[in-house]
Amino acid sequence: MPVSRRLANTALKLLYRYSHGPRYRHNERLWPHVAVDRDADGNIAGYSYRGRPLPLANTELARGAASGMGHIIASGPSINEIDYGRLSLSHVMGVNGAIALADRHPVRFDYYCFNDTGFVRARPGMVRRIVAQDLLLFTTPLCLWHVLQLVPPEALRCRLFLVENPQWRAWLPARTMAEVRRDHSESELAIFDLERALGFGHDIRKGVFDVGTVAYTALQIMAWLGFTEIVLHGVDLVDAAAAPRFYESAADRLPTTLDAYLPGHILPSFVQAAALLRESGVQIVNLSPRGALSGDMFRQLDWHTLAGG
């Protein structure tokens, strides 16, 4: 991003802070160039940047539109143990740096998800590759703002579906978790823990819970899409600080907070979500042979099984 734009964005952010209350602080990057439209139920229905509307799939894509087996490909080092040349995958969602897998194998991503602005800022080359693909990108209004600092709207080749944290919705005041629970039914947002803000978004139009790993956001989306068997690739979640992502080397690795969030947020969320999904006939399958997701709630599978051997 040019220095002049960075300075202008910083100035606008500071002006916003002086002119808006603390419950609106999470919108400071969106002002004044982003507008978000909502339907009668409060769901995101439109997004415009600097007066230019961007088409969204939010009003077109229906819950349960998909079925069968879907795949979430993350960035754990166990990805290096899978020969994707022997797999023929469909209904694939990539998260964060999974796009690097396409450098080695002809993997096609039907869906993509990132909700971490740090990833967008730190890996601009990957982000440009993702948004240039013919896929459906699930991201947040704020992440999309950051994307638009890298590429102009006309350069977006992906379709867009915007999701948001139910506590910090675009252009609406922040809510406590108690207020989130008051405003939504369990069929929309299942809340596991008020203090730690843990839960599961059954209806992603009402919100998705971010517990420290984008793979969990992707899980909520894939379940909402209607997949009844969701296969996790590279969701290792162990020794993340010591083990580079599958596409990284020791020299270019980025820091991670996975280890810090694993015991109190990530693991309990996955465990409770797996139990919740199993009740509705959805099974989570884990390909990571030495990952943190083990036990009865997760069916462990060797990747060779997907190759028929």
C-alpha positions in Angstrom: 0.0 0.0 0.0 1.4 3.5 -0.9 2.6 5.5 2.1 0.2 8.3 1.2 -2.8 5.9 1.5 -1.5 4.5 4.8 -1.2 8.0 6.3 -4.7 8.9 5.0 -6.2 5.7 6.5 -4.5 6.4 9.8 -5.8 10.0 9.9 -9.4 8.8 9.1 -9.1 6.1 11.8 -8.1 8.7 14.4 -10.9 11.1 13.3 -13.4 8.3 13.7 -12.2 7.5 17.2 -12.8 11.1 18.2 -16.3 11.3 16.7 -17.8 7.9 17.7 -18.3 6.1 20.9 -16.4 3.0 22.1 -19.2 0.6 21.1 -18.6 1.6 17.5 -14.8 1.3 17.6 -14.7 -1.9 15.6 -15.9 0.1 12.5 -13.1 2.6 12.4 -11.4 1.1 9.3 -14.7 1.0 7.4 -15.4 4.7 7.8 -16.0 6.7 5.6 -15.6 4.6 2.4 -17.6 1.4 3.2 -21.3 1.2 3.3 -23.1 -2.0 4.4 -26.8 -2.6 3.6 -28.9 -5.0 5.6 -32.3 -6.7 5.0 -35.3 -6.6 7.2 -33.9 -9.3 9.4 -30.6 -7.5 9.9 -28.6 -9.8 7.6 -25.9 -8.3 5.3 -27.4 -7.7 1.9 -25.0 -5.2 0.2 -21.5 -3.8 0.4 -20.1 -0.8 -1.4 -16.6 0.7 -1.4 -16.0 4.3 -2.3 -19.5 4.4 -3.7 -19.1 1.3 -5.8 -21.4 -1.6 -5.0 -19.8 -5.0 -4.9 -22.1 -8.0 -5.7 -22.6 -10.4 -2.9 -23.9 -14.0 -2.7 -25.4 -13.3 0.7 -28.9 -12.9 -0.7 -28.6 -15.7 -3.3 -27.0 -18.6 -1.6 -29.4 -20.7 0.5 -28.7 -22.7 3.6 -28.3 -26.4 2.8 -27.5 -25.8 -0.9 -24.8 -28.5 -0.8 -24.7 -32.1 0.4 -22.4 -35.1 0.9 -18.7 -34.7 1.6 -16.8 -31.5 1.7 -13.2 -30.7 2.5 -11.4 -28.0 4.5 -7.7 -27.6 3.6 -5.7 -25.7 6.2 -2.0 -25.0 6.5 -0.6 -27.5 9.0 2.6 -29.3 8.2 0.8 -32.6 7.9 -0.4 -31.4 4.4 3.2 -32.3 3.3 2.4 -36.0 4.0 -0.5 -36.1 1.6 0.0 -36.9 -2.1 -2.8 -34.7 -3.6 -1.8 -36.0 -7.0 -3.6 -39.2 -6.0 -6.7 -37.5 -4.8 -9.7 -36.3 -6.8 -11.4 -33.9 -4.5 -14.6 -31.9 -4.9 -16.3 -29.3 -2.7 -13.0 -28.0 -1.4 -12.7 -25.0 0.9 -9.2 -23.5 1.4 -8.3 -21.3 4.3 -5.5 -18.7 4.6 -2.4 -20.0 2.9 -3.8 -23.2 1.5 -3.7 -21.6 -2.0 0.0 -22.5 -2.0 -1.0 -26.1 -2.4 -1.9 -25.3 -6.0 1.8 -24.8 -6.7 2.4 -28.5 -6.2 -0.9 -30.2 -7.2 -3.9 -29.4 -9.4 -6.2 -28.8 -6.4 -9.2 -26.7 -7.3 -10.8 -24.6 -4.6 -14.5 -24.2 -4.8 -14.7 -22.1 -1.7 -12.2 -20.0 0.3 -12.3 -18.4 3.8 -10.1 -15.9 5.6 -11.2 -13.7 8.5 -7.8 -12.6 9.9 -6.7 -9.1 8.8 -3.2 -10.0 9.8 -3.1 -12.7 7.1 -4.2 -10.2 4.5 -1.5 -7.7 5.5 1.3 -10.3 5.9 0.6 -12.4 2.7 -0.6 -9.9 0.1 0.6 -12.2 -2.8 -1.5 -15.1 -1.6 -4.5 -12.8 -1.2 -4.1 -11.5 -4.7 -4.0 -15.1 -6.0 -7.1 -16.1 -4.0 -9.3 -13.2 -5.2 -8.2 -13.8 -8.8 -9.8 -17.3 -8.7 -13.2 -18.4 -9.8 -14.4 -19.4 -6.3 -16.7 -18.3 -3.5 -14.8 -16.3 -0.9 -16.2 -16.1 2.6 -14.7 -13.2 4.5 -15.6 -10.3 6.8 -16.5 -6.7 5.9 -13.2 -5.6 7.5 -11.1 -8.1 5.7 -12.6 -7.1 2.5 -11.7 -3.5 3.2 -8.1 -4.7 3.6 -8.3 -6.7 0.4 -9.4 -3.5 -1.4 -6.3 -1.8 -0.2 -4.3 -4.3 -2.3 -6.5 -4.8 -5.4 -9.1 -2.6 -7.0 -12.7 -3.8 -7.1 -12.5 -4.6 -10.8 -9.7 -7.0 -10.2 -11.8 -9.3 -8.0 -12.7 -12.5 -9.9 -14.1 -14.4 -6.9 -17.6 -14.2 -5.7 -18.2 -12.8 -2.2 -20.1 -13.9 0.8 -19.7 -11.7 3.9 -19.8 -13.1 7.4 -19.2 -11.4 10.7 -18.6 -12.0 14.4 -22.0 -11.7 16.2 -20.5 -9.3 18.8 -18.9 -6.9 16.3 -21.2 -6.5 13.3 -20.4 -3.9 10.6 -21.8 -0.5 11.3 -23.8 -1.7 14.4 -22.8 -1.2 18.0 -20.8 -3.9 19.7 -22.8 -6.4 21.8 -21.9 -8.4 24.9 -22.3 -12.2 24.6 -25.3 -11.9 26.9 -26.9 -9.6 24.4 -26.0 -12.0 21.6 -27.8 -14.8 23.4 -30.8 -12.6 24.1 -31.1 -11.6 20.5 -30.8 -15.0 18.9 -32.3 -18.5 19.2 -30.2 -21.6 19.7 -31.1 -22.7 16.2 -29.3 -19.6 14.9 -26.4 -19.2 17.3 -25.5 -22.0 19.8 -23.5 -20.5 22.6 -21.1 -22.7 24.6 -19.5 -20.2 26.9 -20.5 -16.6 27.6 -17.2 -15.6 29.3 -14.9 -16.9 26.6 -17.3 -16.0 23.7 -17.5 -19.6 22.4 -20.3 -20.9 20.2 -21.3 -22.2 16.9 -23.1 -20.4 14.1 -25.9 -22.6 12.7 -27.0 -19.6 10.5 -23.9 -17.9 9.3 -25.9 -14.9 8.2 -26.4 -14.2 11.9 -22.8 -14.6 12.8 -19.8 -17.0 13.0 -17.6 -17.5 16.1 -13.9 -16.8 15.8 -12.0 -18.8 18.4 -8.5 -18.3 17.2 -8.3 -20.4 14.0 -10.0 -19.8 10.7 -10.6 -23.5 10.3 -13.3 -23.2 12.9 -15.0 -20.5 10.9 -14.8 -22.6 7.8 -16.4 -25.5 9.7 -19.4 -23.4 10.6 -19.7 -22.3 6.9 -19.4 -25.8 5.5 -22.0 -27.1 7.9 -24.4 -24.3 7.0 -23.8 -25.1 3.3 -25.2 -28.5 4.0 -22.2 -30.9 3.9 -22.9 -34.0 6.1 -19.3 -35.2 6.2 -16.6 -32.6 6.6 -13.0 -33.7 6.1 -10.3 -31.6 7.8 -6.9 -31.5 6.1 -3.9 -30.0 7.9 -5.9 -28.9 10.9 -3.0 -30.0 13.1 -3.2 -27.5 16.0 -0.2 -28.8 17.8 3.2 -27.3 18.2 2.2 -24.5 15.9 4.9 -22.2 17.2 7.6 -24.7 16.4 6.3 -26.2 13.2 6.2 -24.1 10.1 3.1 -24.1 7.9 3.3 -26.5 5.0 4.3 -23.7 2.6 6.7 -22.0 5.0 10.4 -22.4 5.8 12.1 -21.5 9.0 13.3 -18.2 7.3 9.9 -16.9 6.2 7.5 -18.2 8.8 5.0 -15.9 10.4 4.2 -16.0 14.1 1.0 -17.7 15.3 -1.3 -17.6 18.3 -2.7 -21.1 17.9 -0.8 -22.6 20.8 -2.1 -19.8 23.1 -5.8 -20.3 22.0 -5.8 -24.1 21.8 -6.6 -25.2 25.3 -9.2 -22.5 26.3 -10.9 -21.7 23.0 -10.0 -23.8 19.9 -10.2 -27.3 21.3 -13.3 -26.9 23.5 -15.1 -25.3 20.6 -14.3 -28.1 18.1 -15.3 -30.7 20.7 -18.6 -29.1 21.5 -19.3 -28.4 17.8 -18.6 -32.0 16.9 -21.1 -33.2 19.4 -23.7 -30.6 18.2 -23.2 -31.5 14.6 -23.3 -35.3 15.2 -26.8 -34.8 16.7 -27.9 -33.4 13.3 -26.2 -36.1 11.3 -23.0 -34.2 10.4 -19.6 -35.9 11.0 -16.2 -34.3 11.2 -13.4 -36.4 9.8 -9.8 -35.6 10.7 -6.8 -36.5 8.4 -4.1 -35.2 10.7 -2.4 -38.3 12.2 -0.8 -36.4 15.1 -3.2 -33.5 15.5 -5.0 -32.1 18.5 -8.4 -33.3 17.3 -8.6 -36.8 18.5 -11.1 -38.8 20.5 -14.6 -40.1 19.9 -16.0 -36.9 18.5 -13.7 -37.0 15.5 -13.4 -39.9 13.0 -9.7 -40.4 12.3 -9.0 -41.3 8.7 -5.8 -42.0 6.7 -5.6 -39.9 3.6 -4.9 -43.1 1.5 -8.5 -44.0 2.1 -9.6 -41.0 0.1 -7.4 -42.3 -2.7 -9.1 -45.7 -2.6 -6.1 -47.5 -1.0 
